[in-house]
Amino acid sequence: MTEQQTSILYYLLPENDAEWVMMARKKLNINQMELALMSGVHNSVISRIENGNISCNDQVRKVLIRELKKKLGQSTSPLFKKAHGSCK
């Protein structure tokens, strides 16, 4: 990924947990049930995160970051530095 692509993605980062989880899940092309199975969290929890009812927990965040790293073939830390702090 070029520096220009990275900077564009930085400005497209979501401002809250709900947007971050939904955006990451869609980037991975998985549904809520698949994310639930991958993270060991019930699918209703994923739904509640995406609806903004609860905050993202570390378990879900780690799975999404790990899978995004695999898919992108690189470190995702610069891409998610803004969202990382909000998703706890």
N, C-alpha and C positions, 0 to 999 in steps of 0.2 A: 504494500500500500504506500502510495506516495505521501509526501508531507502535505501536499494540498488536499488530498483525500482525507487525511487524518484531521486537518483543521476544519474541513467542512463537517465531518462527523462530530467533532467537538461541539459545534453550534447546534447540531441536531439532537443532542443528548436530552433526554427527558428530565423534567424538573422534579419528579416524584417517583416513589416506588412503583405505583400502578403502571405508569407509562414505561418505566425502565423494564419491568418484568415482561410486559406485553411486547415491547419492542424487541427485546432479546429473544423471547420465545418465537416470535414471528421470523426473526432472522435465522433461527435454527430450523424453521419450518416444522415445529412440533405443536401439538395441541396441549391444552391444560392437563389432560389425563397423562399424556406422555411425560410432561415435566414432573407431574406428581410422582409417577413411578420412578423416574430418574433420581429425584431428590428425596424420596421416602416421606414426602409430605402429602397429606390427603388432598385430593383435587379440589375440595371445597375451600381449602386454605389458599390455593393458587387463585381461585375465583375471587375470594375475598380480598386478596392482595391487589388483583387487577381492577377490582371495583373500588379500590381506595378505602376499604373498610378496616384493613389492618396493614401494618408495615411489613415489608419483606424481611424474612429472617435470614440469618447467616447461611443456613443449610441450602436454601433455594438460591441465594446469591452466588454461593460457591459453585453449585452445579451449573448455573447459567454461564458464569465466567469460564469455567473449565471447558464446557462444550463450545462456547464461542471461540476460545483459543484454538481448539481442535479444528473448528470449521474455518477460521481465518488463517490458521497456520502461523500465528504470531502472538506476541504479548498483547493483551487487551488493556493493560493498565493505562496507557495514554488515552485510549478511546473512552474509558469509563471513569476517569479520575473525578469528574464532576458528579456523576451519579453514584459512585462507590460510597461516598460518605453518607448519602441519604438512604441507602438501602440497607437497613440494619434490622 
